[in-house]
Amino acid sequence: MRNGGANGRGDPGTVLFGTSEQVGVGRGLAEYRAGRPVVVSGGGETLLTLPVEGLDIHRYAAFTVLCHPIAPRLVITAKRARSLGLVANDPVALELAPDTDVSAILALVAEARAADAAESVFVPEPAGAAAVAAIDLVKLAQVLPAVLVAETTAASAAKLNPGIITVDAKSVTRFRADATESLTIAGDAHVPLNSSMRTRFVVFRDAFGDDPVAVIVGTPDLSKPVPVRIHSACLTGDVFGSRRCDCGDQLRLALTRLQEAGGGIILYLAQEGRGVGLANKMRTYKLQDGGLDTVDANTTLGFDDDERDYGVAVRMLQMLGCNRVVLLTNNPAKLDGLAKAGIEIAGRMPLETPINADNRRYMTAKASRAGHQLGYVIAALAETSEKDGQAARLAP
């Protein structure tokens, strides 16, 4: 973790507990998850901000009182702006009419059919550094990627409500790196699995409270390339066997492959829904039920197609003494992320999991739009299409 002194030297409190800016980011995440306001300062501006997640008439009314006499604006991501028919390459701020109610704000943030009114009513303005940092912070909190903002000063906000904390914009930018650098091993133990597989669970913890886990299968030989699976947590697939995705199937297949190889490592990361969080994953499912594919569902909500970061995986491997890997994946982004961070990629082992009626569209989108190496999916779809064509030609 960074500290306030040169060359790693500083007062003990800063070294052990983090700088005030780092502490501010951690508290800011907690405040956003609880739906409370946060002051974000940077780039010459100071904003009173409120996440749209959990917004209701009472929270909105209280926030407008805090902002008075400044009218709050709505800041959304470029992806969400484009889904509304607006031109944007970066986060933008939208002026809200005085009579805008909570339902209209929520529609602008999360509904698929809000574009009709938005394109003709709103002229997006580029968001400043503090507003961009607020968007980054709200995405890190894994809640809806939109915030209400109003110009203020830290002193004014504290006078109105002493409990409102201030977050430095630059510290938000450094958050992932700070969290990765602070990683420690919190505990480990042997865990036998139902298949008579012997594993050791190594639980890591960073300064912000996240707990990624390394599942060490068998006894991998660290002097050789180690089979490794980087797996993002999927409650629906891993635990309950959801047929909407291939996550649970990939996890179980990876365990089998590692056992067959004589040992390996699964890094189990808290990056549900490609990094958007469980609640937002449910929102994307609802959008998919309305006709969108998995890529468009994420971007319609304002997220990137994939919000995951693999820096923590690299650090976990390094701490385990593993610097050469054979990666069990269909996703080239994982190969690139590890290679750029200094992990030697000695090979790739594909994970071909079953296609069913419920995950077919999801698998197709991953293969055709997200760049996943799923040639067998494309081949299966082509074969199905050919059979359908033949049946149509033979039909009377």
C-alpha positions in Angstrom: 0.0 0.0 0.0 1.2 3.5 -0.7 2.0 5.7 2.2 2.7 9.3 2.8 6.5 9.1 3.3 9.3 9.0 0.6 10.7 5.6 -0.2 8.1 3.8 1.9 8.9 5.9 5.0 6.3 7.9 6.9 4.5 8.1 10.2 3.4 4.6 11.5 -0.3 5.4 11.3 0.0 6.3 7.6 2.1 3.2 6.8 -0.1 0.8 8.7 -3.6 2.2 8.2 -3.2 4.0 4.9 -3.3 7.7 3.9 -6.3 9.8 4.6 -7.1 9.7 0.9 -7.1 5.9 0.8 -9.3 5.7 3.9 -11.6 8.2 2.2 -12.1 5.9 -0.8 -12.8 2.9 1.4 -15.4 4.9 3.4 -16.8 6.4 0.1 -17.5 2.9 -1.2 -19.4 2.0 2.0 -21.4 5.3 1.8 -22.3 4.7 -1.8 -23.4 1.1 -1.1 -25.6 2.5 1.7 -27.1 5.1 -0.6 -25.6 8.1 1.3 -24.1 11.3 -0.1 -20.3 11.8 -0.5 -18.3 14.9 -1.4 -15.9 14.2 -4.3 -13.1 16.8 -4.8 -10.6 17.1 -7.7 -9.7 18.9 -10.9 -10.6 22.2 -9.4 -14.2 21.3 -8.5 -15.9 19.9 -5.4 -19.2 18.1 -5.8 -21.8 16.8 -3.4 -22.8 13.5 -4.9 -25.5 10.9 -4.3 -25.7 7.4 -6.0 -28.9 6.8 -7.9 -28.9 3.2 -6.5 -31.7 3.1 -3.9 -33.1 6.6 -4.8 -36.6 7.3 -3.6 -38.7 10.4 -3.1 -37.4 10.9 0.5 -33.7 10.6 -0.4 -34.1 12.8 -3.4 -35.9 15.4 -1.4 -33.3 15.4 1.3 -30.5 15.6 -1.3 -32.1 18.6 -3.0 -32.3 20.4 0.4 -28.5 19.7 0.9 -27.8 21.1 -2.6 -30.0 24.2 -2.3 -29.8 26.6 -4.1 -27.9 24.6 -6.7 -30.1 22.2 -8.7 -28.7 18.7 -8.9 -27.5 17.3 -12.3 -27.4 13.6 -13.3 -24.1 12.2 -14.3 -24.1 9.0 -16.4 -21.4 7.0 -18.2 -20.7 7.4 -21.9 -22.1 3.9 -22.5 -25.4 4.8 -20.9 -25.5 8.1 -22.7 -25.1 6.4 -26.1 -27.8 3.9 -25.2 -30.1 7.0 -24.7 -29.2 8.2 -28.2 -26.8 10.9 -26.9 -23.3 11.6 -28.3 -20.7 10.9 -25.7 -17.2 9.5 -25.4 -16.8 10.1 -21.6 -19.2 10.5 -18.7 -21.6 13.3 -19.2 -23.8 15.5 -16.9 -27.5 16.1 -17.7 -29.5 19.1 -16.5 -32.7 18.0 -14.8 -35.9 20.0 -15.2 -37.3 21.3 -11.9 -40.3 18.9 -12.1 -38.2 15.8 -12.7 -39.3 13.1 -10.4 -37.6 10.0 -9.1 -39.2 7.6 -11.5 -38.0 9.7 -14.4 -34.4 9.7 -13.1 -34.5 5.9 -12.6 -35.8 5.5 -16.1 -32.9 7.5 -17.5 -30.5 5.4 -15.6 -31.8 1.8 -16.0 -34.6 1.4 -18.4 -34.0 0.1 -22.0 -36.7 2.3 -23.6 -35.8 5.7 -22.1 -34.1 6.9 -25.3 -37.2 8.4 -27.0 -37.5 11.3 -24.6 -33.8 11.6 -23.7 -32.5 12.3 -27.2 -34.8 15.3 -27.8 -34.7 16.8 -24.2 -31.1 16.6 -23.0 -27.9 18.3 -24.2 -25.1 16.4 -22.5 -22.2 18.3 -21.0 -18.8 16.8 -20.4 -18.3 15.7 -16.8 -15.4 17.2 -14.9 -12.7 15.4 -13.0 -14.7 15.1 -9.7 -17.8 13.8 -11.6 -15.8 11.3 -13.5 -14.3 10.1 -10.2 -17.8 9.8 -8.7 -18.7 7.5 -11.6 -15.6 5.4 -11.1 -16.4 5.2 -7.4 -20.0 4.1 -7.9 -18.9 1.5 -10.4 -16.3 0.2 -7.9 -19.2 0.0 -5.4 -21.0 -2.3 -7.9 -24.2 -0.3 -7.8 -26.0 1.5 -10.6 -23.3 3.6 -12.5 -25.0 7.0 -12.1 -24.8 9.8 -9.6 -26.6 13.0 -8.8 -24.2 15.9 -8.3 -24.2 19.6 -7.3 -21.3 22.0 -6.9 -20.4 22.8 -3.3 -17.4 23.1 -1.0 -16.3 20.5 1.6 -16.9 23.0 4.3 -20.4 23.8 3.2 -21.3 20.1 3.0 -19.8 19.4 6.5 -21.8 22.4 7.9 -25.0 20.9 6.5 -24.2 17.4 7.6 -21.0 16.7 9.5 -21.3 13.0 8.7 -20.7 13.5 4.9 -17.1 12.4 4.1 -14.8 13.8 1.3 -13.1 11.6 -1.3 -10.2 12.7 -3.3 -10.7 12.1 -7.1 -7.1 11.0 -7.7 -7.3 8.4 -4.9 -10.3 6.8 -6.7 -8.1 6.4 -9.8 -5.4 4.7 -7.7 -7.9 2.5 -5.9 -7.3 -0.8 -7.7 -3.6 -0.5 -7.5 -3.7 0.4 -3.8 -6.0 -2.6 -3.1 -3.7 -5.0 -5.0 -0.6 -3.7 -3.2 -2.2 -4.2 0.2 -3.0 -7.9 -0.4 -2.1 -10.2 2.4 -2.8 -13.9 3.2 -5.5 -14.0 5.9 -5.7 -17.8 6.4 -5.5 -21.2 4.7 -6.6 -24.7 5.4 -7.0 -28.1 3.6 -10.5 -28.7 2.3 -11.5 -32.1 0.9 -14.1 -31.9 -1.8 -17.0 -34.4 -2.5 -15.1 -35.9 -5.5 -12.3 -37.1 -3.1 -10.2 -34.2 -4.4 -7.8 -32.7 -2.0 -7.5 -29.0 -2.0 -6.1 -26.2 0.0 -8.0 -22.9 0.3 -5.8 -19.8 0.7 -7.9 -16.7 1.6 -6.4 -13.3 0.8 -7.5 -10.0 2.1 -6.9 -6.4 1.0 -7.0 -3.2 2.9 -10.6 -2.5 1.7 -12.0 -5.8 2.9 -12.2 -7.9 -0.3 -11.4 -11.6 0.1 -10.3 -13.3 -3.1 -9.5 -17.0 -2.7 -6.9 -19.4 -4.2 -8.0 -23.0 -4.4 -4.9 -25.1 -4.7 -5.7 -28.5 -6.2 -3.3 -31.3 -5.4 0.4 -30.4 -5.3 1.3 -28.2 -8.3 4.9 -28.1 -9.3 5.8 -24.4 -9.2 9.1 -25.1 -11.1 7.0 -25.8 -14.2 4.1 -24.0 -15.8 1.1 -24.4 -13.5 -2.4 -25.0 -14.8 -4.4 -22.0 -13.5 -8.1 -21.0 -13.8 -9.1 -17.4 -13.0 -12.7 -17.7 -12.1 -15.1 -14.9 -11.4 -17.6 -15.7 -8.7 -21.1 -16.6 -10.0 -23.6 -17.3 -7.3 -26.3 -18.3 -9.7 -24.1 -20.7 -11.7 -21.5 -21.9 -9.2 -23.9 -22.5 -6.3 -27.3 -23.0 -7.8 -26.5 -24.5 -11.2 -28.1 -21.8 -13.3 -28.5 -22.8 -17.0 -28.3 -19.1 -18.1 -24.5 -19.2 -18.2 -21.6 -21.6 -18.4 -19.8 -20.5 -15.2 -20.7 -23.4 -13.0 -19.9 -25.9 -15.7 -16.5 -24.2 -16.3 -15.7 -24.3 -12.6 -16.4 -27.9 -12.3 -14.7 -28.8 -15.5 -11.6 -26.8 -14.4 -11.4 -28.7 -11.1 -11.5 -32.0 -13.1 -8.8 -30.8 -15.5 -6.5 -29.7 -12.6 -6.9 -33.0 -10.8 -6.1 -34.8 -14.1 -3.0 -32.6 -14.5 -1.7 -33.6 -11.0 -2.3 -30.2 -9.5 -3.1 -26.6 -10.3 -4.7 -23.4 -8.9 -8.1 -21.8 -9.2 -8.3 -18.1 -8.4 -11.8 -17.3 -7.2 -12.4 -13.6 -7.5 -15.3 -11.5 -6.3 -16.2 -10.2 -9.7 -19.8 -11.3 -10.1 -21.4 -10.6 -13.5 -18.1 -9.7 -15.2 -17.5 -7.1 -12.4 -20.9 -5.4 -12.2 -22.1 -7.1 -9.0 -25.0 -9.4 -8.3 -27.8 -6.9 -8.2 -26.7 -5.4 -11.5 -26.4 -8.9 -13.0 -30.0 -9.5 -12.2 -30.8 -6.2 -13.9 -28.9 -7.3 -17.0 -30.9 -10.6 -16.9 -34.1 -8.7 -17.0 -32.9 -6.7 -20.0 -31.9 -10.0 -21.7 -35.4 -11.3 -21.0 -36.6 -8.2 -23.0 -34.5 -9.1 -26.0 -30.9 -7.8 -25.4 -27.9 -10.0 -25.5 -25.4 -10.1 -22.6 -23.1 -7.5 -24.2 -25.8 -5.0 -24.9 -27.5 -5.6 -21.5 -24.3 -4.5 -19.7 -23.7 -1.4 -21.9 -27.4 -0.4 -21.7 -27.0 -0.1 -17.9 -23.9 2.0 -18.5 -21.2 -0.5 -17.8 -18.4 -1.7 -20.1 -19.0 -5.1 -21.5 -16.4 -6.4 -19.0 -15.6 -4.4 -15.9 -13.1 -7.0 -14.4 -9.5 -6.2 -13.5 -6.9 -9.0 -13.3 -4.3 -7.1 -11.3 -5.4 -8.9 -8.1 -5.0 -12.3 -9.9 -1.4 -11.4 -10.9 -0.6 -10.4 -7.3 -2.1 -13.6 -5.9 0.0 -15.8 -8.3 3.1 -13.9 -7.4 2.5 -14.3 -3.7 2.0 -18.0 -4.2 5.3 -18.2 -6.1 3.7 -19.0 -9.4 5.1 -17.0 -12.4 4.5 -19.4 -15.3 1.0 -20.7 -16.1 -1.1 -22.7 -18.5 -4.3 -20.8 -18.4 -7.7 -22.6 -18.4 -9.8 -20.1 -20.3 -11.7 -19.2 -23.5 -11.2 -15.5 -22.9 -8.2 -13.8 -24.6 -8.5 -10.8 -22.3 -7.3 -12.9 -19.4 -4.3 -14.1 -21.4 -3.4 -10.5 -22.3 -4.0 -9.2 -18.7 -1.6 -11.7 -17.1 1.0 -11.4 -19.8 1.2 -7.6 -19.6 1.7 -7.9 -15.8 4.7 -10.2 -16.1 3.1 -13.6 -15.8 4.6 -16.0 -18.4 1.8 -17.7 -20.4 3.1 -21.1 -21.4 -0.2 -22.2 -23.0 -3.9 -22.2 -22.9 -6.3 -25.0 -22.1 -9.9 -24.4 -23.5 -12.9 -25.2 -21.4 -15.7 -26.6 -23.7 -18.9 -26.8 -21.7 -22.4 -27.9 -22.8 -24.7 -25.7 -24.8 -28.4 -25.7 -23.8 -31.5 -23.9 -24.7 -31.1 -21.4 -21.9 -27.5 -20.4 -22.4 -27.3 -20.6 -26.2 -27.8 -16.9 -26.8 -25.4 -16.0 -24.0 -22.7 -18.4 -25.5 -23.3 -17.1 -29.0 -22.8 -13.5 -27.8 -19.5 -14.4 -26.0 -18.2 -16.1 -29.2 -19.4 -13.5 -31.8 -19.2 -10.2 -29.9 -16.9 -10.6 -26.8 -14.1 -12.4 -28.6 -14.1 -15.6 -26.6 -12.5 -18.5 -28.3 -15.5 -20.7 -28.6 -15.2 -22.3 -32.0 -17.2 -25.3 -30.9 -20.2 -23.0 -30.2 -20.0 -21.4 -33.7 -19.7 -24.9 -35.2 -22.7 -26.2 -33.2 -24.8 -23.2 -34.3 -23.9 -23.6 -37.9 -24.8 -27.3 -37.7 -28.2 -26.4 -36.1 -28.8 -23.8 -38.8 -28.0 -26.3 -41.6 -30.4 -28.9 -40.1 -33.1 -26.3 -39.8 -32.6 -25.3 -43.4 -32.7 -28.9 -44.5 -35.9 -29.5 -42.5 -37.5 -26.4 -44.1 -36.6 -27.5 -47.6 -38.1 -31.0 -47.0 -41.3 -29.6 -45.4 -44.4 -30.0 -47.7 
